[in-house]
């Protein structure tokens, strides 16, 4: 049970980092356009 919750926490951490990266790249694309 403990292992499963740890895995879930790591997965959600990874997911939030991916979401941050996507949002950041969207901003870069928006500001990169003339």
mmCIF entry with sequence, helices, sheets and N, C-alpha, C, O atoms, coordinates in Angstrom:
data_MODEL
# 
_entry.id   MODEL 
# 
_entity.id                         1 
_entity.type                       polymer 
_entity.pdbx_number_of_molecules   1 
# 
_entity_poly.entity_id                      1 
_entity_poly.type                           'polypeptide(L)' 
_entity_poly.nstd_linkage                   no 
_entity_poly.nstd_monomer                   no 
_entity_poly.pdbx_seq_one_letter_code       
;(UNK)(UNK)(UNK)(UNK)(UNK)(UNK)(UNK)(UNK)(UNK)(UNK)(UNK)(UNK)(UNK)(UNK)(UNK)(UNK)
(UNK)(UNK)(UNK)(UNK)(UNK)(UNK)(UNK)(UNK)(UNK)(UNK)(UNK)(UNK)(UNK)(UNK)(UNK)(UNK)
(UNK)(UNK)
;
_entity_poly.pdbx_seq_one_letter_code_can   XXXXXXXXXXXXXXXXXXXXXXXXXXXXXXXXXX 
_entity_poly.pdbx_strand_id                 A 
# 
loop_
_entity_poly_seq.entity_id 
_entity_poly_seq.num 
_entity_poly_seq.mon_id 
_entity_poly_seq.hetero 
1 1  UNK n 
1 2  UNK n 
1 3  UNK n 
1 4  UNK n 
1 5  UNK n 
1 6  UNK n 
1 7  UNK n 
1 8  UNK n 
1 9  UNK n 
1 10 UNK n 
1 11 UNK n 
1 12 UNK n 
1 13 UNK n 
1 14 UNK n 
1 15 UNK n 
1 16 UNK n 
1 17 UNK n 
1 18 UNK n 
1 19 UNK n 
1 20 UNK n 
1 21 UNK n 
1 22 UNK n 
1 23 UNK n 
1 24 UNK n 
1 25 UNK n 
1 26 UNK n 
1 27 UNK n 
1 28 UNK n 
1 29 UNK n 
1 30 UNK n 
1 31 UNK n 
1 32 UNK n 
1 33 UNK n 
1 34 UNK n 
# 
_struct_asym.id          A 
_struct_asym.entity_id   1 
# 
_struct_conf.conf_type_id            HELX_P 
_struct_conf.id                      HELX_P1 
_struct_conf.pdbx_PDB_helix_id       AA1 
_struct_conf.beg_label_comp_id       UNK 
_struct_conf.beg_label_asym_id       A 
_struct_conf.beg_label_seq_id        2 
_struct_conf.pdbx_beg_PDB_ins_code   ? 
_struct_conf.end_label_comp_id       UNK 
_struct_conf.end_label_asym_id       A 
_struct_conf.end_label_seq_id        32 
_struct_conf.pdbx_end_PDB_ins_code   ? 
_struct_conf.beg_auth_comp_id        UNK 
_struct_conf.beg_auth_asym_id        A 
_struct_conf.beg_auth_seq_id         2 
_struct_conf.end_auth_comp_id        UNK 
_struct_conf.end_auth_asym_id        A 
_struct_conf.end_auth_seq_id         32 
_struct_conf.pdbx_PDB_helix_class    1 
_struct_conf.details                 ? 
_struct_conf.pdbx_PDB_helix_length   31 
# 
_struct_conf_type.id          HELX_P 
_struct_conf_type.criteria    ? 
_struct_conf_type.reference   ? 
# 
loop_
_atom_site.group_PDB 
_atom_site.id 
_atom_site.type_symbol 
_atom_site.label_atom_id 
_atom_site.label_alt_id 
_atom_site.label_comp_id 
_atom_site.label_asym_id 
_atom_site.label_entity_id 
_atom_site.label_seq_id 
_atom_site.pdbx_PDB_ins_code 
_atom_site.Cartn_x 
_atom_site.Cartn_y 
_atom_site.Cartn_z 
_atom_site.occupancy 
_atom_site.B_iso_or_equiv 
_atom_site.pdbx_formal_charge 
_atom_site.auth_seq_id 
_atom_site.auth_comp_id 
_atom_site.auth_asym_id 
_atom_site.auth_atom_id 
_atom_site.pdbx_PDB_model_num 
ATOM 1   N N  . UNK A 1 1  ? 0.846 -1.199 0.000   1.00 0.00 ? 1  UNK A N  1 
ATOM 2   C CA . UNK A 1 1  ? 0.000 0.000  0.000   1.00 0.00 ? 1  UNK A CA 1 
ATOM 3   C C  . UNK A 1 1  ? 0.887 1.258  0.000   1.00 0.00 ? 1  UNK A C  1 
ATOM 4   O O  . UNK A 1 1  ? 0.641 2.212  -0.738  1.00 0.00 ? 1  UNK A O  1 
ATOM 5   N N  . UNK A 1 2  ? 1.905 1.228  0.833   1.00 0.00 ? 2  UNK A N  1 
ATOM 6   C CA . UNK A 1 2  ? 2.797 2.388  0.934   1.00 0.00 ? 2  UNK A CA 1 
ATOM 7   C C  . UNK A 1 2  ? 3.512 2.620  -0.398  1.00 0.00 ? 2  UNK A C  1 
ATOM 8   O O  . UNK A 1 2  ? 3.673 3.754  -0.849  1.00 0.00 ? 2  UNK A O  1 
ATOM 9   N N  . UNK A 1 3  ? 3.933 1.518  -1.009  1.00 0.00 ? 3  UNK A N  1 
ATOM 10  C CA . UNK A 1 3  ? 4.638 1.611  -2.287  1.00 0.00 ? 3  UNK A CA 1 
ATOM 11  C C  . UNK A 1 3  ? 3.732 2.203  -3.358  1.00 0.00 ? 3  UNK A C  1 
ATOM 12  O O  . UNK A 1 3  ? 4.165 3.023  -4.168  1.00 0.00 ? 3  UNK A O  1 
ATOM 13  N N  . UNK A 1 4  ? 2.475 1.783  -3.356  1.00 0.00 ? 4  UNK A N  1 
ATOM 14  C CA . UNK A 1 4  ? 1.518 2.262  -4.357  1.00 0.00 ? 4  UNK A CA 1 
ATOM 15  C C  . UNK A 1 4  ? 1.303 3.772  -4.212  1.00 0.00 ? 4  UNK A C  1 
ATOM 16  O O  . UNK A 1 4  ? 1.254 4.497  -5.206  1.00 0.00 ? 4  UNK A O  1 
ATOM 17  N N  . UNK A 1 5  ? 1.178 4.232  -2.982  1.00 0.00 ? 5  UNK A N  1 
ATOM 18  C CA . UNK A 1 5  ? 0.946 5.664  -2.770  1.00 0.00 ? 5  UNK A CA 1 
ATOM 19  C C  . UNK A 1 5  ? 2.185 6.465  -3.169  1.00 0.00 ? 5  UNK A C  1 
ATOM 20  O O  . UNK A 1 5  ? 2.082 7.583  -3.674  1.00 0.00 ? 5  UNK A O  1 
ATOM 21  N N  . UNK A 1 6  ? 3.354 5.876  -2.933  1.00 0.00 ? 6  UNK A N  1 
ATOM 22  C CA . UNK A 1 6  ? 4.598 6.559  -3.318  1.00 0.00 ? 6  UNK A CA 1 
ATOM 23  C C  . UNK A 1 6  ? 4.682 6.673  -4.837  1.00 0.00 ? 6  UNK A C  1 
ATOM 24  O O  . UNK A 1 6  ? 5.057 7.714  -5.377  1.00 0.00 ? 6  UNK A O  1 
ATOM 25  N N  . UNK A 1 7  ? 4.328 5.587  -5.512  1.00 0.00 ? 7  UNK A N  1 
ATOM 26  C CA . UNK A 1 7  ? 4.323 5.587  -6.977  1.00 0.00 ? 7  UNK A CA 1 
ATOM 27  C C  . UNK A 1 7  ? 3.347 6.636  -7.498  1.00 0.00 ? 7  UNK A C  1 
ATOM 28  O O  . UNK A 1 7  ? 3.654 7.376  -8.433  1.00 0.00 ? 7  UNK A O  1 
ATOM 29  N N  . UNK A 1 8  ? 2.171 6.689  -6.883  1.00 0.00 ? 8  UNK A N  1 
ATOM 30  C CA . UNK A 1 8  ? 1.148 7.640  -7.312  1.00 0.00 ? 8  UNK A CA 1 
ATOM 31  C C  . UNK A 1 8  ? 1.637 9.075  -7.132  1.00 0.00 ? 8  UNK A C  1 
ATOM 32  O O  . UNK A 1 8  ? 1.416 9.934  -7.986  1.00 0.00 ? 8  UNK A O  1 
ATOM 33  N N  . UNK A 1 9  ? 2.312 9.319  -5.993  1.00 0.00 ? 9  UNK A N  1 
ATOM 34  C CA . UNK A 1 9  ? 2.832 10.658 -5.726  1.00 0.00 ? 9  UNK A CA 1 
ATOM 35  C C  . UNK A 1 9  ? 3.869 11.049 -6.765  1.00 0.00 ? 9  UNK A C  1 
ATOM 36  O O  . UNK A 1 9  ? 3.873 12.175 -7.263  1.00 0.00 ? 9  UNK A O  1 
ATOM 37  N N  . UNK A 1 10 ? 4.741 10.115 -7.084  1.00 0.00 ? 10 UNK A N  1 
ATOM 38  C CA . UNK A 1 10 ? 5.778 10.399 -8.086  1.00 0.00 ? 10 UNK A CA 1 
ATOM 39  C C  . UNK A 1 10 ? 5.154 10.647 -9.448  1.00 0.00 ? 10 UNK A C  1 
ATOM 40  O O  . UNK A 1 10 ? 5.590 11.525 -10.191 1.00 0.00 ? 10 UNK A O  1 
ATOM 41  N N  . UNK A 1 11 ? 4.135 9.870  -9.768  1.00 0.00 ? 11 UNK A N  1 
ATOM 42  C CA . UNK A 1 11 ? 3.468 9.999  -11.059 1.00 0.00 ? 11 UNK A CA 1 
ATOM 43  C C  . UNK A 1 11 ? 2.796 11.366 -11.174 1.00 0.00 ? 11 UNK A C  1 
ATOM 44  O O  . UNK A 1 11 ? 2.910 12.032 -12.203 1.00 0.00 ? 11 UNK A O  1 
ATOM 45  N N  . UNK A 1 12 ? 2.098 11.782 -10.121 1.00 0.00 ? 12 UNK A N  1 
ATOM 46  C CA . UNK A 1 12 ? 1.413 13.074 -10.154 1.00 0.00 ? 12 UNK A CA 1 
ATOM 47  C C  . UNK A 1 12 ? 2.432 14.212 -10.191 1.00 0.00 ? 12 UNK A C  1 
ATOM 48  O O  . UNK A 1 12 ? 2.192 15.244 -10.817 1.00 0.00 ? 12 UNK A O  1 
ATOM 49  N N  . UNK A 1 13 ? 3.573 14.022 -9.517  1.00 0.00 ? 13 UNK A N  1 
ATOM 50  C CA . UNK A 1 13 ? 4.654 15.006 -9.567  1.00 0.00 ? 13 UNK A CA 1 
ATOM 51  C C  . UNK A 1 13 ? 5.135 15.163 -10.995 1.00 0.00 ? 13 UNK A C  1 
ATOM 52  O O  . UNK A 1 13 ? 5.292 16.278 -11.493 1.00 0.00 ? 13 UNK A O  1 
ATOM 53  N N  . UNK A 1 14 ? 5.363 14.048 -11.641 1.00 0.00 ? 14 UNK A N  1 
ATOM 54  C CA . UNK A 1 14 ? 5.843 14.033 -13.022 1.00 0.00 ? 14 UNK A CA 1 
ATOM 55  C C  . UNK A 1 14 ? 4.808 14.698 -13.928 1.00 0.00 ? 14 UNK A C  1 
ATOM 56  O O  . UNK A 1 14 ? 5.156 15.452 -14.836 1.00 0.00 ? 14 UNK A O  1 
ATOM 57  N N  . UNK A 1 15 ? 3.542 14.409 -13.669 1.00 0.00 ? 15 UNK A N  1 
ATOM 58  C CA . UNK A 1 15 ? 2.467 14.952 -14.494 1.00 0.00 ? 15 UNK A CA 1 
ATOM 59  C C  . UNK A 1 15 ? 2.405 16.473 -14.352 1.00 0.00 ? 15 UNK A C  1 
ATOM 60  O O  . UNK A 1 15 ? 2.255 17.186 -15.344 1.00 0.00 ? 15 UNK A O  1 
ATOM 61  N N  . UNK A 1 16 ? 2.520 16.969 -13.113 1.00 0.00 ? 16 UNK A N  1 
ATOM 62  C CA . UNK A 1 16 ? 2.440 18.412 -12.906 1.00 0.00 ? 16 UNK A CA 1 
ATOM 63  C C  . UNK A 1 16 ? 3.630 19.112 -13.558 1.00 0.00 ? 16 UNK A C  1 
ATOM 64  O O  . UNK A 1 16 ? 3.496 20.216 -14.086 1.00 0.00 ? 16 UNK A O  1 
ATOM 65  N N  . UNK A 1 17 ? 4.788 18.466 -13.518 1.00 0.00 ? 17 UNK A N  1 
ATOM 66  C CA . UNK A 1 17 ? 5.962 19.046 -14.174 1.00 0.00 ? 17 UNK A CA 1 
ATOM 67  C C  . UNK A 1 17 ? 5.738 19.112 -15.678 1.00 0.00 ? 17 UNK A C  1 
ATOM 68  O O  . UNK A 1 17 ? 6.121 20.085 -16.328 1.00 0.00 ? 17 UNK A O  1 
ATOM 69  N N  . UNK A 1 18 ? 5.120 18.076 -16.224 1.00 0.00 ? 18 UNK A N  1 
ATOM 70  C CA . UNK A 1 18 ? 4.834 18.052 -17.658 1.00 0.00 ? 18 UNK A CA 1 
ATOM 71  C C  . UNK A 1 18 ? 3.850 19.167 -18.009 1.00 0.00 ? 18 UNK A C  1 
ATOM 72  O O  . UNK A 1 18 ? 3.996 19.825 -19.039 1.00 0.00 ? 18 UNK A O  1 
ATOM 73  N N  . UNK A 1 19 ? 2.849 19.378 -17.152 1.00 0.00 ? 19 UNK A N  1 
ATOM 74  C CA . UNK A 1 19 ? 1.859 20.422 -17.398 1.00 0.00 ? 19 UNK A CA 1 
ATOM 75  C C  . UNK A 1 19 ? 2.528 21.794 -17.353 1.00 0.00 ? 19 UNK A C  1 
ATOM 76  O O  . UNK A 1 19 ? 2.223 22.665 -18.168 1.00 0.00 ? 19 UNK A O  1 
ATOM 77  N N  . UNK A 1 20 ? 3.444 21.985 -16.395 1.00 0.00 ? 20 UNK A N  1 
ATOM 78  C CA . UNK A 1 20 ? 4.166 23.250 -16.293 1.00 0.00 ? 20 UNK A CA 1 
ATOM 79  C C  . UNK A 1 20 ? 4.992 23.488 -17.544 1.00 0.00 ? 20 UNK A C  1 
ATOM 80  O O  . UNK A 1 20 ? 5.054 24.604 -18.061 1.00 0.00 ? 20 UNK A O  1 
ATOM 81  N N  . UNK A 1 21 ? 5.630 22.415 -18.028 1.00 0.00 ? 21 UNK A N  1 
ATOM 82  C CA . UNK A 1 21 ? 6.460 22.526 -19.226 1.00 0.00 ? 21 UNK A CA 1 
ATOM 83  C C  . UNK A 1 21 ? 5.603 22.899 -20.431 1.00 0.00 ? 21 UNK A C  1 
ATOM 84  O O  . UNK A 1 21 ? 6.000 23.729 -21.250 1.00 0.00 ? 21 UNK A O  1 
ATOM 85  N N  . UNK A 1 22 ? 4.421 22.280 -20.536 1.00 0.00 ? 22 UNK A N  1 
ATOM 86  C CA . UNK A 1 22 ? 3.514 22.576 -21.649 1.00 0.00 ? 22 UNK A CA 1 
ATOM 87  C C  . UNK A 1 22 ? 3.056 24.028 -21.593 1.00 0.00 ? 22 UNK A C  1 
ATOM 88  O O  . UNK A 1 22 ? 3.025 24.712 -22.615 1.00 0.00 ? 22 UNK A O  1 
ATOM 89  N N  . UNK A 1 23 ? 2.704 24.494 -20.405 1.00 0.00 ? 23 UNK A N  1 
ATOM 90  C CA . UNK A 1 23 ? 2.248 25.873 -20.251 1.00 0.00 ? 23 UNK A CA 1 
ATOM 91  C C  . UNK A 1 23 ? 3.374 26.844 -20.598 1.00 0.00 ? 23 UNK A C  1 
ATOM 92  O O  . UNK A 1 23 ? 3.149 27.872 -21.236 1.00 0.00 ? 23 UNK A O  1 
ATOM 93  N N  . UNK A 1 24 ? 4.588 26.500 -20.167 1.00 0.00 ? 24 UNK A N  1 
ATOM 94  C CA . UNK A 1 24 ? 5.741 27.349 -20.443 1.00 0.00 ? 24 UNK A CA 1 
ATOM 95  C C  . UNK A 1 24 ? 6.013 27.423 -21.937 1.00 0.00 ? 24 UNK A C  1 
ATOM 96  O O  . UNK A 1 24 ? 6.272 28.500 -22.474 1.00 0.00 ? 24 UNK A O  1 
ATOM 97  N N  . UNK A 1 25 ? 5.955 26.282 -22.604 1.00 0.00 ? 25 UNK A N  1 
ATOM 98  C CA . UNK A 1 25 ? 6.211 26.270 -24.048 1.00 0.00 ? 25 UNK A CA 1 
ATOM 99  C C  . UNK A 1 25 ? 5.112 27.031 -24.791 1.00 0.00 ? 25 UNK A C  1 
ATOM 100 O O  . UNK A 1 25 ? 5.376 27.659 -25.817 1.00 0.00 ? 25 UNK A O  1 
ATOM 101 N N  . UNK A 1 26 ? 3.901 26.977 -24.286 1.00 0.00 ? 26 UNK A N  1 
ATOM 102 C CA . UNK A 1 26 ? 2.809 27.749 -24.901 1.00 0.00 ? 26 UNK A CA 1 
ATOM 103 C C  . UNK A 1 26 ? 3.093 29.241 -24.794 1.00 0.00 ? 26 UNK A C  1 
ATOM 104 O O  . UNK A 1 26 ? 2.890 29.994 -25.746 1.00 0.00 ? 26 UNK A O  1 
ATOM 105 N N  . UNK A 1 27 ? 3.571 29.659 -23.613 1.00 0.00 ? 27 UNK A N  1 
ATOM 106 C CA . UNK A 1 27 ? 3.910 31.067 -23.417 1.00 0.00 ? 27 UNK A CA 1 
ATOM 107 C C  . UNK A 1 27 ? 5.029 31.480 -24.353 1.00 0.00 ? 27 UNK A C  1 
ATOM 108 O O  . UNK A 1 27 ? 4.981 32.551 -24.958 1.00 0.00 ? 27 UNK A O  1 
ATOM 109 N N  . UNK A 1 28 ? 6.044 30.623 -24.470 1.00 0.00 ? 28 UNK A N  1 
ATOM 110 C CA . UNK A 1 28 ? 7.178 30.923 -25.346 1.00 0.00 ? 28 UNK A CA 1 
ATOM 111 C C  . UNK A 1 28 ? 6.703 31.080 -26.786 1.00 0.00 ? 28 UNK A C  1 
ATOM 112 O O  . UNK A 1 28 ? 7.145 31.980 -27.500 1.00 0.00 ? 28 UNK A O  1 
ATOM 113 N N  . UNK A 1 29 ? 5.802 30.200 -27.206 1.00 0.00 ? 29 UNK A N  1 
ATOM 114 C CA . UNK A 1 29 ? 5.271 30.268 -28.574 1.00 0.00 ? 29 UNK A CA 1 
ATOM 115 C C  . UNK A 1 29 ? 4.484 31.568 -28.773 1.00 0.00 ? 29 UNK A C  1 
ATOM 116 O O  . UNK A 1 29 ? 4.600 32.218 -29.812 1.00 0.00 ? 29 UNK A O  1 
ATOM 117 N N  . UNK A 1 30 ? 3.685 31.939 -27.769 1.00 0.00 ? 30 UNK A N  1 
ATOM 118 C CA . UNK A 1 30 ? 2.882 33.162 -27.872 1.00 0.00 ? 30 UNK A CA 1 
ATOM 119 C C  . UNK A 1 30 ? 3.783 34.390 -27.973 1.00 0.00 ? 30 UNK A C  1 
ATOM 120 O O  . UNK A 1 30 ? 3.562 35.269 -28.806 1.00 0.00 ? 30 UNK A O  1 
ATOM 121 N N  . UNK A 1 31 ? 4.807 34.439 -27.109 1.00 0.00 ? 31 UNK A N  1 
ATOM 122 C CA . UNK A 1 31 ? 5.683 35.607 -27.110 1.00 0.00 ? 31 UNK A CA 1 
ATOM 123 C C  . UNK A 1 31 ? 6.644 35.587 -28.287 1.00 0.00 ? 31 UNK A C  1 
ATOM 124 O O  . UNK A 1 31 ? 7.171 36.628 -28.680 1.00 0.00 ? 31 UNK A O  1 
ATOM 125 N N  . UNK A 1 32 ? 6.875 34.408 -28.849 1.00 0.00 ? 32 UNK A N  1 
ATOM 126 C CA . UNK A 1 32 ? 7.790 34.291 -29.981 1.00 0.00 ? 32 UNK A CA 1 
ATOM 127 C C  . UNK A 1 32 ? 7.165 34.785 -31.276 1.00 0.00 ? 32 UNK A C  1 
ATOM 128 O O  . UNK A 1 32 ? 7.867 35.107 -32.235 1.00 0.00 ? 32 UNK A O  1 
ATOM 129 N N  . UNK A 1 33 ? 5.845 34.841 -31.295 1.00 0.00 ? 33 UNK A N  1 
ATOM 130 C CA . UNK A 1 33 ? 5.168 35.297 -32.512 1.00 0.00 ? 33 UNK A CA 1 
ATOM 131 C C  . UNK A 1 33 ? 5.174 36.815 -32.589 1.00 0.00 ? 33 UNK A C  1 
ATOM 132 O O  . UNK A 1 33 ? 5.033 37.483 -31.565 1.00 0.00 ? 33 UNK A O  1 
ATOM 133 N N  . UNK A 1 34 ? 5.334 37.373 -33.785 1.00 0.00 ? 34 UNK A N  1 
ATOM 134 C CA . UNK A 1 34 ? 5.367 38.831 -33.969 1.00 0.00 ? 34 UNK A CA 1 
ATOM 135 C C  . UNK A 1 34 ? 3.996 39.456 -33.749 1.00 0.00 ? 34 UNK A C  1 
ATOM 136 O O  . UNK A 1 34 ? 3.846 40.672 -33.865 1.00 0.00 ? 34 UNK A O  1 
# 
